[in-house]
């Protein structure tokens, strides 16, 4: 009993420095940003005059911020859908004893080893108006050049220029979802699949009624991770397209960077960061709640 108390006390002493740093540099700075977002600090010199929700009202009435939120929602939906569907397809191919599995698994996972900055530079070249895909089209006899990330066309509020960003982001993270799904598929007992086959179930029925329900928690976890990445996207867009003409490839992260560090509008930039934090919390908090609830049961 004495040893247990002593070990607990020692563990608390060891954790105190780390927890202090965590609360200071994470939660402390979040609280400071929240405080700044309610002030009139919009120049080099600090101005802590309280203005309440004025910065937030100005943001939501801004055409650029409205476009940013719409871009984020569209990007998140298509990015998650492509990664999850494509990742499951790739994992099922490997699960089906495809030849060269080790090589293919390495190829699928390779993009994940790159940073979004490298991915952005690579795909910027691929979608460049003069080289890459457009050059290939010209070699095939097509004279028109498509402005992949410079197009200002939109369909139902979806900016066509986002397609290039969605493809680049999905290329990088599809291997991640593939690895998650493959781990789940490897954990399914072979006897379960064999029993279904003996009962006359086809491959489609096995996937729909057996495999997908079993890997549902993995799908949910993948959605949380991908949603978290897409809602705070910055580096890929910054390296690949920037905000684009008429903000067609703009995101809150880019808006916050330009507002804060180029325009010196610190209060407005803090308000954007708090809204981004809130969007991420909408994804993360329900996941944490369901996880903790499941552990408690």
C-alpha positions in Angstrom: 0.0 0.0 0.0 2.8 2.4 0.9 4.7 1.5 -2.3 1.6 2.2 -4.4 1.1 5.6 -2.9 4.8 6.4 -3.3 4.7 5.3 -7.0 1.5 7.4 -7.6 3.2 10.5 -5.9 6.3 10.0 -8.1 4.2 9.7 -11.2 2.4 13.0 -10.4 5.7 14.7 -9.8 7.1 13.5 -13.1 4.0 14.6 -15.0 3.7 18.1 -13.5 6.4 19.7 -15.8 4.8 18.2 -18.9 1.3 19.1 -17.9 2.4 22.7 -17.0 4.0 23.1 -20.5 0.8 21.6 -22.1 -1.6 23.9 -20.3 0.6 26.9 -21.0 1.5 26.5 -24.6 -1.8 24.8 -25.7 -4.7 25.8 -23.5 -3.1 29.0 -22.4 -2.6 30.2 -25.9 -6.1 29.1 -26.9 -7.5 31.2 -24.0 -5.3 34.1 -25.1 -6.5 33.9 -28.7 -10.1 33.8 -27.5 -9.4 37.0 -25.5 -7.8 38.7 -28.5 -10.7 37.8 -30.7 -13.0 40.1 -28.6 -10.7 43.1 -28.8 -9.9 45.8 -31.4 -6.2 44.8 -31.9 -5.9 45.4 -35.7 -2.5 47.0 -36.0 1.1 46.5 -34.9 0.5 48.1 -31.5 -1.7 46.1 -29.1 -5.2 47.5 -28.6 -7.1 45.5 -26.0 -10.3 47.6 -26.3 -13.2 45.2 -25.8 -15.5 45.0 -28.9 -17.4 41.8 -28.1 -18.6 39.8 -31.1 -17.8 42.5 -33.7 -14.9 40.6 -35.2 -17.1 37.5 -35.6 -20.0 39.5 -37.1 -17.6 41.1 -39.6 -16.2 37.7 -40.6 -19.6 36.0 -41.2 -20.7 39.0 -43.3 -17.4 38.8 -45.4 -17.8 37.3 -48.8 -14.3 35.8 -48.6 -15.0 34.0 -45.3 -18.3 32.7 -46.6 -16.5 31.3 -49.6 -13.8 29.8 -47.3 -16.4 28.0 -45.2 -18.1 26.7 -48.3 -14.8 25.5 -49.8 -13.9 23.8 -46.5 -17.2 21.9 -46.4 -17.0 20.8 -50.1 -13.4 19.8 -49.7 -14.1 17.8 -46.5 -17.0 15.9 -48.0 -15.2 14.9 -51.3 -11.8 14.3 -49.6 -13.3 12.0 -47.0 -15.5 10.1 -49.5 -12.6 9.5 -52.0 -10.2 8.4 -49.3 -12.6 6.1 -47.5 -14.1 4.5 -50.7 -10.7 4.3 -52.5 -8.9 3.1 -49.3 -11.4 0.3 -48.8 -11.1 -0.7 -52.5 -7.3 -0.8 -52.3 -7.4 -2.7 -49.0 -9.8 -5.3 -50.3 -7.5 -5.9 -53.3 -4.6 -6.6 -51.0 -6.9 -8.7 -48.7 -7.9 -10.8 -51.7 -4.3 -12.2 -52.0 -3.3 -10.0 -54.9 0.1 -10.8 -56.4 2.9 -8.5 -55.4 1.0 -7.5 -52.2 4.1 -6.2 -50.4 5.2 -4.0 -53.3 1.7 -2.6 -53.9 1.3 -1.9 -50.1 4.6 0.1 -50.2 3.5 2.0 -53.3 0.1 2.8 -51.7 1.7 4.1 -48.5 4.5 6.0 -50.1 2.6 9.3 -50.5 1.9 9.3 -46.8 5.6 9.8 -46.1 5.6 13.1 -47.9 4.5 16.4 -46.3 1.6 18.4 -47.7 4.1 21.0 -48.9 5.9 18.5 -51.1 2.6 17.1 -52.3 1.4 20.6 -53.2 4.6 21.4 -55.2 4.3 18.1 -57.0 0.7 18.4 -58.0 1.1 22.1 -58.8 3.5 21.0 -61.5 1.1 18.2 -62.7 -1.8 20.6 -63.0 0.3 23.5 -64.4 -1.3 25.2 -67.5 1.9 24.7 -69.5 3.2 21.2 -68.4 1.9 18.1 -66.8 -1.6 16.9 -67.7 -2.3 19.9 -70.0 0.9 19.1 -72.0 -0.2 15.5 -72.3 -3.6 16.7 -73.7 -1.9 18.9 -76.3 0.2 15.9 -77.4 -3.0 14.0 -77.9 -4.3 16.8 -80.2 -6.5 18.8 -77.8 -5.9 22.6 -78.2 -7.8 23.9 -75.2 -5.9 24.3 -71.9 -7.9 23.7 -68.7 -7.1 25.9 -65.8 -7.2 23.3 -63.1 -6.7 25.5 -60.1 -7.2 28.8 -61.8 -10.7 28.2 -63.0 -13.4 30.5 -61.6 -16.3 28.3 -62.7 -18.6 26.9 -60.0 -21.4 24.3 -59.8 -24.0 24.7 -57.0 -21.4 26.7 -55.0 -18.7 24.1 -55.6 -15.6 25.8 -57.1 -14.2 23.6 -59.9 -10.7 24.7 -59.0 -11.0 22.6 -55.8 -10.9 19.4 -57.8 -7.1 19.7 -58.1 -6.7 20.1 -54.4 -9.1 17.2 -53.6 -7.2 14.9 -56.0 -3.8 15.9 -54.4 -5.0 15.4 -50.8 -6.8 12.2 -51.6 -3.7 10.8 -53.3 -1.7 11.4 -50.2 -4.1 10.0 -47.6 -5.8 7.1 -49.5 -2.9 4.9 -48.4 -3.6 5.8 -44.8 -7.2 4.6 -44.9 -6.1 1.6 -46.9 -3.7 0.6 -44.1 -6.5 1.1 -41.5 -9.0 -1.0 -43.5 -6.5 -3.7 -44.2 -5.7 -4.1 -40.5 -9.5 -4.5 -39.9 -9.9 -7.0 -42.7 -7.0 -9.1 -41.4 -8.8 -9.3 -38.1 -12.0 -10.9 -39.6 -12.0 -14.7 -38.9 -11.7 -16.7 -42.1 -14.3 -19.1 -40.8 -16.9 -16.3 -40.9 -16.3 -15.6 -44.6 -16.1 -19.3 -45.4 -19.4 -20.0 -43.7 -21.1 -17.2 -45.6 -19.7 -18.7 -48.9 -20.9 -22.1 -48.0 -24.4 -20.6 -47.4 -24.3 -19.3 -51.0 -23.5 -15.6 -50.3 -21.8 -13.8 -53.1 -18.9 -11.5 -52.8 -21.0 -8.4 -52.8 -23.3 -9.8 -50.1 -20.3 -10.7 -48.0 -18.8 -7.2 -48.3 -22.2 -5.5 -47.5 -23.5 -7.7 -44.7 -20.4 -9.0 -43.1 -17.2 -7.0 -43.8 -18.6 -3.4 -43.7 -20.5 -3.9 -40.4 -17.4 -5.4 -38.8 -15.1 -2.6 -39.9 -17.6 0.2 -39.1 -15.6 1.4 -36.1 -12.5 1.7 -38.3 -14.5 3.7 -40.9 -15.7 6.0 -38.1 -12.1 6.5 -36.9 -10.9 7.2 -40.4 -13.7 9.8 -40.9 -12.6 11.6 -37.7 -9.0 11.7 -38.7 -9.7 12.8 -42.3 -12.2 15.4 -41.1 -9.8 16.8 -38.7 -7.1 17.1 -41.4 -9.4 18.7 -44.0 -11.0 21.3 -41.6 -7.6 22.8 -40.8 -6.1 22.4 -44.2 -3.4 25.1 -44.9 0.0 23.8 -46.1 -1.3 21.9 -49.2 -3.4 24.9 -50.4 -0.6 27.4 -49.6 2.0 25.4 -51.6 -0.2 24.3 -54.4 -2.6 27.1 -55.3 -2.8 29.9 -52.7 -6.1 31.5 -52.4 -6.7 31.5 -56.1 -8.6 34.0 -58.3 -11.8 35.2 -56.6 -10.8 32.9 -53.6 -11.8 29.7 -55.4 -9.2 27.7 -53.5 -9.1 29.8 -50.3 -9.6 28.3 -46.9 -9.9 29.7 -43.3 -6.3 28.8 -42.6 -5.0 30.8 -45.5 -7.3 33.7 -44.6 -6.1 33.6 -41.0 -2.4 33.6 -42.1 -2.8 36.6 -44.4 -5.0 38.5 -42.0 -2.7 38.0 -39.0 0.8 37.9 -40.4 0.5 40.1 -43.5 -2.3 42.4 -42.6 -1.5 42.7 -38.9 -5.2 42.3 -38.0 -4.6 40.2 -35.0 -8.1 40.3 -33.5 -9.7 39.2 -36.8 -7.1 36.5 -37.2 -7.7 35.3 -33.7 -11.4 35.1 -34.4 -10.8 33.0 -37.6 -8.6 30.6 -35.6 -11.2 30.2 -32.9 -13.8 29.4 -35.5 -11.5 26.8 -37.0 -11.0 25.4 -33.5 -14.7 25.2 -33.1 -15.2 23.3 -36.4 -12.5 20.8 -35.4 -14.1 20.4 -32.0 -17.4 19.5 -33.7 -15.6 16.5 -35.2 -13.3 15.5 -32.4 -15.5 15.9 -29.3 -18.3 13.5 -30.3 -15.6 10.9 -31.2 -13.9 11.3 -27.8 -17.3 11.1 -26.1 -18.3 7.9 -27.8 -14.8 6.4 -27.2 -14.9 7.2 -23.5 -18.5 6.0 -23.2 -17.5 2.7 -24.9 -14.6 2.3 -22.5 -16.8 2.9 -19.5 -19.2 0.2 -20.6 
